Amino acid sequence: MAIMELPDFPPKADLLTEIYQPLPKLTATVDWDALDASTTAEQVVRGFSTALEGADKNALADHFLADQSYWRDTLAITSHLRTFKGRDVIELVLTEQNRQRRIHGIAITPGSAQIVAASESLKWLDCFFTFKTTAPQATCTGRLMLLPQVSEHGPAHWKVWTLSTWLSGFDMYPEDESLLRTPSKPLQQSGEDHLSTDVLIIGGGNAGLLAAARLKALGVDYLVIDQNANVGDNWSLRYDCLRFHVGNSFCETPYLPYPQATTNGLTRDELANQIKRFADEFRIRVLHRTTVKATAYDNESRSWALQLLCDKAEKTVSCKHLVLATGVGFQGPYMPELPGVGQYKGINMHSASYKNARLLAERGVKSVLVIGSANTAFDVMEECYDAGLRTTMVQRSPTYVIPMSYLLHPEGLGIYDYVPAEIGDAITQAGPLAVGGPLLGHAHAKLAAAEPERYVDLAKAGFQVTNCTQSDLVAHLVDRCGGHFVDIGTGVELLATKKVGIKSGVSPTSYTDSGLKFTDGSTLDADAIIWCTGFRGIDIRQGLSGILGDGAEAIQNKMDATWGADAEGEVRGLWKRHANVDNFWIFGGGTAQHRWYSKVIALQIKGILEGILPEAYRDVPTTSSQ
Ligand SMILES: Cc1cc2nc3c(=O)[nH]c(=O)nc-3n(C[C@H](O)[C@H](O)[C@H](O)COP(=O)(O)OP(=O)(O)OC[C@H]3O[C@@H](n4cnc5c(N)ncnc54)[C@H](O)[C@@H]3O)c2cc1C
């Protein structure tokens, strides 16, 4: 499938060079042991509140670091997902938006203030606070990260390094969890074949079902459709040995915790069973074996009309909002088209079709080439080796490798083992990427620097490693939705001890009768080739016609690109209103993003349906200093 030329809209920024900033270093001397975190944070919050509510611009600006300050807002004040940088811009937008939102009741969250240390040269005072807005009437939450600044006279001044604010709920329309367990009210039907609903969600994987539950808890009518036959098939149809490579606490589903799992790293079946439990428990309405044949938006009625193919029957559906939740990287499997494919006599498949190594062995396979070097390639490689197959991994270029133990560390995503998921998400999802990315990278780099020998044997065996001092997890996730390898131990050992072969620094150029030929002219033979080469791309516009059918083109040309960060470090096209397509939502990501952004999307939809969500603030303010 050819890649279409589509506008780079909004323009993609380079996360590492344009968005990430070097972490600040402490300039003021503070007796951290003697610091009364609660009293100090409370004073700052009170001062911030007085300045904001009193519209005292100078006092408000004075709360922030001059250049290295950030404010990220998720719906609370801008009714959008925005990040602002620098004292003057932050003051300008806060003041302007506060005229509309009328913020009041800012109060520190009791017990939330604490000192956090990333290193000896970077410690900060951290606290949460709550506030209200009048228009719309809403309850919001915020978080401050405060750095001490040198003061000529007396103790250090505390300045805002980052401010994060987010909408917790509309006061008139609070989330009601009891609605989750009541049956969804019947869909409006006119005749046999026409349905109408407030929200149609395409895709009933974790993202789609969580969004449905959030909407249900807000009393919003919805329908989920999915091409699969059963809830959970988004996991069950994948390869048998799939397991997650993060802590279980990071993966919790809202409203319904996982049953106590024994070890970290949820298995495919645990993932499938949990999402089935979730859908059953909350009676989520899903129409299975259903795809979209055609889609159109009517500007006048501000509603969508879709033609569905349900099994073999056709139905039409009208809805006010359309949510696309069809998968994280969105596109179909990627397998390079190489000459000679017809001449290869072995088994040739993408990892999306791979089930297990036993099936290969039963078909007489004795040797296998695993193309790729990220998570799936390692899963497949290990299983093939365990099944007694002679296994070789082919690595095109260096792979970013992060040990799972780093992901379990409390300075990183392991924070979820110590705080409820909602607080973990506030810390990892609600803040500016410009700060959150480098902080997580710093924690990982520190751990990697403490064990420089960790991958020496792996490198000696020929596998090219980019370690955590050299690259960054968030950049991999935002720019590529993956491509990294989380080391859980066994795969690295198999390569380092040469139980599994490695061919590195080459790409396949063509098939031979018995294997592959590579860019260096060499060949490798194998009875099977498994392409663990990922998916076709991360911009959902490229595959939109496969999801929306006829009519997709009109939307494709107007909608935002997906994934990659924009000039503010906001992920493009996901979880928020698009600039040029109304009532249209793209929902993708990993498990923490499902949990956090399902609520973000549901609140926006509820707000629009009730007519209380203000226009998204889209200005790009500049100040005289810029
Ligand atoms: C091997 C692997 C390992 C992973 N490891 C981790 C990890 O360690 N930690 C982590 O947080 N995340 C991990 N992830 C990523 C992530 O959590 C999942 O990919 C995520 O759950 C995606 O959920 P989703 O609902 O967005 O998409 P999916 O699970 O892909 O669900 C999409 C649904 O949409 C349906 N659909 C698609 N197209 C159409 C269409 N045209 N019409 C109708 N229905 C359609 C599909 O049938 C499917 O049910 C991993 C993913 C994989 C594949």
Ligand as a Chemical Component Dictionary entry (heavy atoms), coordinates in Angstrom:
data_LIG
# 
_chem_comp.id                   LIG 
_chem_comp.type                 NON-POLYMER 
_chem_comp.pdbx_formal_charge   0 
_chem_comp.three_letter_code    LIG 
# 
loop_
_chem_comp_atom.comp_id 
_chem_comp_atom.atom_id 
_chem_comp_atom.alt_atom_id 
_chem_comp_atom.type_symbol 
_chem_comp_atom.charge 
_chem_comp_atom.model_Cartn_x 
_chem_comp_atom.model_Cartn_y 
_chem_comp_atom.model_Cartn_z 
_chem_comp_atom.pdbx_ordinal 
LIG C1  C1  C 0 2.844   -7.345 21.904 1  
LIG C2  C2  C 0 2.368   -6.129 22.627 2  
LIG C3  C3  C 0 2.961   -5.780 23.826 3  
LIG C4  C4  C 0 2.530   -4.640 24.493 4  
LIG N1  N1  N 0 3.097   -4.330 25.688 5  
LIG C5  C5  C 0 2.608   -3.290 26.390 6  
LIG C6  C6  C 0 3.063   -3.015 27.701 7  
LIG O1  O1  O 0 3.946   -3.700 28.211 8  
LIG N2  N2  N 0 2.513   -1.966 28.354 9  
LIG C7  C7  C 0 1.524   -1.183 27.810 10 
LIG O2  O2  O 0 1.023   -0.265 28.448 11 
LIG N3  N3  N 0 1.112   -1.408 26.570 12 
LIG C8  C8  C 0 1.611   -2.439 25.855 13 
LIG N4  N4  N 0 1.153   -2.684 24.603 14 
LIG C9  C9  C 0 0.378   -1.623 23.889 15 
LIG C10 C10 C 0 -0.999  -1.402 24.213 16 
LIG O3  O3  O 0 -1.431  -1.514 25.532 17 
LIG C11 C11 C 0 -2.001  -2.062 23.290 18 
LIG O4  O4  O 0 -1.597  -2.115 21.992 19 
LIG C12 C12 C 0 -3.283  -1.369 23.514 20 
LIG O5  O5  O 0 -3.950  -2.119 24.481 21 
LIG C13 C13 C 0 -4.076  -1.047 22.325 22 
LIG O6  O6  O 0 -5.430  -0.991 22.683 23 
LIG P1  P1  P 0 -6.496  -0.446 21.700 24 
LIG O7  O7  O 0 -7.805  -0.714 22.261 25 
LIG O8  O8  O 0 -6.123  0.953  21.366 26 
LIG O9  O9  O 0 -6.238  -1.305 20.381 27 
LIG P2  P2  P 0 -6.488  -2.852 20.087 28 
LIG O10 O10 O 0 -6.228  -3.707 21.273 29 
LIG O11 O11 O 0 -5.727  -3.139 18.851 30 
LIG O12 O12 O 0 -8.028  -2.893 19.788 31 
LIG C14 C14 C 0 -8.554  -2.295 18.635 32 
LIG C15 C15 C 0 -9.889  -2.931 18.354 33 
LIG O13 O13 O 0 -10.427 -2.292 17.211 34 
LIG C16 C16 C 0 -10.955 -3.264 16.346 35 
LIG N5  N5  N 0 -10.847 -2.744 15.007 36 
LIG C17 C17 C 0 -9.733  -2.365 14.341 37 
LIG N6  N6  N 0 -10.045 -1.901 13.127 38 
LIG C18 C18 C 0 -11.390 -1.979 13.006 39 
LIG C19 C19 C 0 -12.311 -1.631 11.999 40 
LIG N7  N7  N 0 -11.903 -1.103 10.830 41 
LIG N8  N8  N 0 -13.631 -1.841 12.208 42 
LIG C20 C20 C 0 -14.071 -2.376 13.376 43 
LIG N9  N9  N 0 -13.227 -2.725 14.377 44 
LIG C21 C21 C 0 -11.909 -2.511 14.209 45 
LIG C22 C22 C 0 -10.090 -4.489 16.551 46 
LIG O14 O14 O 0 -10.791 -5.664 16.212 47 
LIG C23 C23 C 0 -9.786  -4.406 18.041 48 
LIG O15 O15 O 0 -10.718 -5.128 18.808 49 
LIG C24 C24 C 0 1.527   -3.828 23.934 50 
LIG C25 C25 C 0 0.924   -4.193 22.725 51 
LIG C26 C26 C 0 1.330   -5.326 22.084 52 
LIG C27 C27 C 0 0.664   -5.691 20.787 53 
# 
loop_
_chem_comp_bond.comp_id 
_chem_comp_bond.atom_id_1 
_chem_comp_bond.atom_id_2 
_chem_comp_bond.value_order 
_chem_comp_bond.pdbx_ordinal 
LIG C1  C2  SING 1  
LIG C2  C3  SING 2  
LIG C2  C26 DOUB 3  
LIG C3  C4  DOUB 4  
LIG C4  N1  SING 5  
LIG C4  C24 SING 6  
LIG N1  C5  DOUB 7  
LIG C5  C6  SING 8  
LIG C5  C8  SING 9  
LIG C6  O1  DOUB 10 
LIG C6  N2  SING 11 
LIG N2  C7  SING 12 
LIG C7  O2  DOUB 13 
LIG C7  N3  SING 14 
LIG N3  C8  DOUB 15 
LIG C8  N4  SING 16 
LIG N4  C9  SING 17 
LIG N4  C24 SING 18 
LIG C9  C10 SING 19 
LIG C10 O3  SING 20 
LIG C10 C11 SING 21 
LIG C11 O4  SING 22 
LIG C11 C12 SING 23 
LIG C12 O5  SING 24 
LIG C12 C13 SING 25 
LIG C13 O6  SING 26 
LIG O6  P1  SING 27 
LIG P1  O7  DOUB 28 
LIG P1  O8  SING 29 
LIG P1  O9  SING 30 
LIG O9  P2  SING 31 
LIG P2  O10 DOUB 32 
LIG P2  O11 SING 33 
LIG P2  O12 SING 34 
LIG O12 C14 SING 35 
LIG C14 C15 SING 36 
LIG C15 O13 SING 37 
LIG C15 C23 SING 38 
LIG O13 C16 SING 39 
LIG C16 N5  SING 40 
LIG C16 C22 SING 41 
LIG N5  C17 SING 42 
LIG N5  C21 SING 43 
LIG C17 N6  DOUB 44 
LIG N6  C18 SING 45 
LIG C18 C19 SING 46 
LIG C18 C21 DOUB 47 
LIG C19 N7  SING 48 
LIG C19 N8  DOUB 49 
LIG N8  C20 SING 50 
LIG C20 N9  DOUB 51 
LIG N9  C21 SING 52 
LIG C22 O14 SING 53 
LIG C22 C23 SING 54 
LIG C23 O15 SING 55 
LIG C24 C25 DOUB 56 
LIG C25 C26 SING 57 
LIG C26 C27 SING 58 
# 
